[in-house]
Amino acid sequence: MQNIALTMAEFWYRMFWRECGTHGLTLDQKIEVLKRLNDFSLKYAYWSADENAKFDGKTLSDHFPELIPAKLCRKHAHLNKISGLLLYVMHTEIAHEVMDLAKAGKLTSEQISVLR
């Protein structure tokens, strides 16, 4: 039953992403946050963390304030914290978006170097 709940939560987060995503962030901001997410995921297994879990004394919302849904769109003003699963979905979706742009040749060499 827990797997079904996780699947539904992930589905809901992906729907949020498709509807609102990080439209409020510039491409450079997305690249910068992707770099930070990549580094963070090497240090911590955050995927199953709840909204109040601490990593180096900070919550996921403290580490990634620019990804708080309430800051990204008015429709989701009630979502003012980030869970591990939400951050995981955002991480994978931002990575796909940036990689698609890179494959299409729409990133500068400077933007690509940030990701290395």
C-alpha positions in Angstrom: 0.0 0.0 0.0 2.9 2.4 0.7 4.2 1.9 -2.8 0.8 3.0 -4.2 0.9 6.1 -2.0 4.4 7.0 -3.2 3.4 6.4 -6.8 0.4 8.7 -6.4 2.6 11.4 -4.7 5.1 11.2 -7.4 2.4 11.4 -10.0 1.0 14.5 -8.3 4.4 16.2 -8.2 5.0 15.4 -11.9 1.6 17.0 -12.6 2.7 20.1 -10.6 5.9 20.2 -12.7 4.1 20.0 -16.0 1.6 22.6 -14.9 3.9 25.1 -13.1 7.4 23.7 -12.9 10.2 26.2 -12.6 8.7 28.7 -15.1 9.7 31.5 -12.7 13.4 30.6 -13.0 15.7 31.6 -15.8 17.8 29.1 -17.7 20.9 30.1 -15.8 19.1 29.7 -12.5 18.0 26.2 -13.5 21.5 25.3 -14.5 22.9 26.6 -11.2 20.2 24.8 -9.1 20.8 21.6 -11.1 24.5 21.8 -10.3 23.7 22.2 -6.6 21.1 19.3 -6.8 23.7 17.1 -8.4 26.3 17.9 -5.7 23.6 17.5 -2.9 22.5 14.1 -4.2 26.1 12.8 -4.0 26.2 13.6 -0.3 22.7 12.7 0.8 20.0 10.1 0.1 17.2 12.7 0.5 14.5 11.0 -1.6 12.4 9.6 1.2 12.9 12.6 3.6 9.9 14.4 4.9 9.5 18.2 4.9 11.2 18.6 8.3 14.2 16.3 7.8 17.5 18.1 8.4 20.7 17.9 6.3 23.7 19.8 7.8 21.1 21.4 10.1 18.9 22.7 7.3 15.7 21.4 5.8 15.4 20.8 2.0 13.5 24.1 1.8 16.4 25.9 3.4 18.9 24.3 1.0 16.7 25.0 -2.1 14.5 28.0 -1.4 14.1 28.8 -5.1 12.3 25.5 -5.6 9.6 26.0 -3.0 6.3 25.6 -5.0 4.7 28.6 -3.2 7.5 30.8 -4.7 7.2 29.4 -8.2 3.4 30.0 -8.7 0.4 31.5 -7.0 -1.7 28.4 -7.5 0.5 26.4 -5.2 0.8 29.1 -2.4 -0.2 26.4 0.1 3.0 24.4 -0.6 5.7 26.2 1.3 8.0 23.3 2.1 9.9 20.7 0.0 9.8 17.0 0.7 12.5 14.6 -0.5 10.2 13.1 -3.2 9.2 16.5 -4.5 12.9 17.5 -4.7 13.7 14.3 -6.5 11.0 14.9 -9.1 12.2 18.5 -9.6 15.8 17.3 -9.9 15.0 14.7 -12.6 12.7 17.1 -14.5 15.3 20.0 -14.4 18.0 17.6 -15.6 15.8 16.4 -18.5 15.0 19.9 -19.5 18.6 21.1 -19.4 19.9 18.0 -21.2 17.3 18.5 -23.9 18.4 22.1 -24.4 22.1 20.9 -24.5 21.3 18.3 -27.1 19.5 20.9 -29.2 22.6 23.1 -29.0 20.8 25.9 -27.1 23.3 26.1 -24.2 26.4 28.2 -24.3 29.8 26.7 -23.5 29.8 28.7 -20.2 26.4 27.2 -19.2 27.7 23.7 -20.0 30.9 24.3 -18.0 28.8 25.0 -14.9 27.4 21.5 -15.1 30.8 19.8 -15.1 
